[in-house]
Amino acid sequence: MARNVVISGGGTGIGLAAARVFASGGDRVLLLGRRAEVLEKAGVPGALTYAADLSDVASVRGVVSFVEREFGTVDVLVHSAGGTGQLEPAVSTDDPLEAVAHSWGLNFRLNLLTAVLLTEGLKSRLASPGGRVLFVSSIAAYRGSGNGAYGAAKAGLHPYAHDLARELGPRGVTSNVVAPGYIEETEFFGAAIDPARRERLIGDTLNGRAGTPGDVAATIHWLASAGAGHVTSQIVQVNGGAERGR
């Protein structure tokens, strides 16, 4: 039976790869993102699209109303939206504290608040039993990200997912986190990654290669399956062994 799947950040990278996997299995997919033109060019057969800033309450209410009209029930909710602010306008300041406040506020808004608002807005619409909520975190939640802000924001998804699993468990709904390591073919590193950094990140793995969006999408798809019905409140790392055991 076809499921209703909502994917934030569905126009590029991991979100798009996940959308293609679900759609190829016959599921109905809704792609969410801020850039309408990117969503329209995603090319996922049969997918619906809705452009919205998921850190804005009014915009999330618009998403919820759209989902109610088009889907009714949400079987799978995937949170892939995030980043470090690559699409945000540059902010110039000579005040180092203002710069820190901006960076941390931005990262928490993009990576944590978006996921929380969308989840809370659609929580009553999750299929009961059988609903799945999946968050895309990062290896940075374990080892930092250079300035701390991105990793801290992603780490904030973990306790929220655990609390959600506890809350929704009686309804037969699972809540899990997927934490990727270095993934190529996404917008995260901009036009290109420094070759020395790429070599170091791949060197951290045990299988000697970078991850792909497809690697993460396959894990998300399995966690959304009936076979993973007894898997909840877990953080699944997809990083070739670069970080493990926690």
C-alpha positions, 0 to 999 in steps of 0.5 A, spaced: 500 500 500 502 506 498 504 511 504 504 518 504 511 521 505 513 528 507 520 530 506 523 537 508 529 539 504 527 534 499 529 538 493 537 536 494 542 532 497 540 527 502 532 529 502 532 528 494 535 521 494 530 519 500 524 522 496 527 518 489 527 511 493 520 512 496 517 514 490 520 508 486 517 504 491 510 507 489 509 512 495 506 518 495 511 524 496 511 531 498 517 535 497 518 541 502 524 546 501 525 554 501 526 554 494 520 553 489 525 553 483 529 547 486 523 543 488 520 543 481 526 541 478 527 535 483 524 531 478 521 526 483 515 522 479 509 524 481 511 528 487 508 534 490 512 540 492 511 546 497 515 551 498 516 554 505 521 557 510 520 551 516 523 556 521 517 560 520 510 559 524 505 561 519 509 558 514 509 551 517 501 552 518 501 553 511 504 546 510 500 543 515 494 545 511 496 543 505 498 536 508 491 536 511 488 537 504 492 533 500 494 527 504 490 527 510 495 522 514 502 522 514 505 515 514 513 517 514 516 524 516 523 525 514 527 531 516 533 533 511 532 540 511 538 544 515 545 546 513 550 552 516 547 558 512 549 557 505 543 560 503 542 566 508 544 573 506 551 575 509 551 579 515 557 583 516 559 585 523 565 588 527 562 585 534 565 578 535 559 577 540 554 579 535 557 574 530 557 568 535 550 570 536 548 570 529 551 564 527 549 560 533 542 563 532 542 561 525 544 554 526 539 552 531 533 555 527 535 552 520 537 545 523 533 544 530 527 549 530 525 547 523 524 540 525 521 541 531 516 546 528 514 541 522 513 535 527 509 539 532 505 541 526 504 534 523 504 530 530 496 529 530 497 527 523 502 521 523 499 514 522 497 510 528 500 505 528 505 505 523 507 512 523 515 514 522 519 520 524 526 520 522 531 526 523 537 527 519 543 529 524 550 529 523 557 526 525 558 533 527 553 532 533 559 527 536 565 531 534 564 538 533 564 542 526 569 547 527 565 553 531 561 548 535 554 551 532 552 546 527 554 540 531 550 543 537 544 544 533 544 537 530 545 534 537 539 538 539 535 533 535 537 527 539 534 528 545 528 531 542 527 524 538 528 520 544 522 524 547 518 524 541 519 516 541 517 516 548 511 520 547 508 517 540 510 510 542 503 508 545 500 510 538 505 505 534 509 511 532 517 510 531 522 516 532 529 515 530 535 519 528 540 518 522 547 521 523 551 521 516 558 522 516 562 526 510 557 525 504 559 527 497 554 530 492 550 535 496 550 542 497 553 542 504 560 544 502 558 549 497 561 548 490 567 544 492 571 542 498 578 543 500 582 537 497 586 536 503 580 536 508 576 531 503 582 526 504 582 527 511 575 525 512 575 519 507 581 517 511 577 517 517 573 512 515 574 504 515 572 503 508 576 508 505 570 512 501 566 518 502 558 517 503 553 518 498 546 521 499 544 514 497 547 511 503 543 515 507 537 514 503 537 507 504 538 507 511 532 512 512 528 507 507 529 501 512 527 505 518 521 507 515 519 500 513 515 495 517 521 491 518 524 496 523 517 497 527 521 495 533 526 500 532 525 507 536 529 512 540 535 510 536 541 514 533 544 510 527 550 512 524 552 512 517 559 514 516 563 508 514 566 507 521 569 514 522 565 515 528 562 509 532 560 506 538 556 511 541 
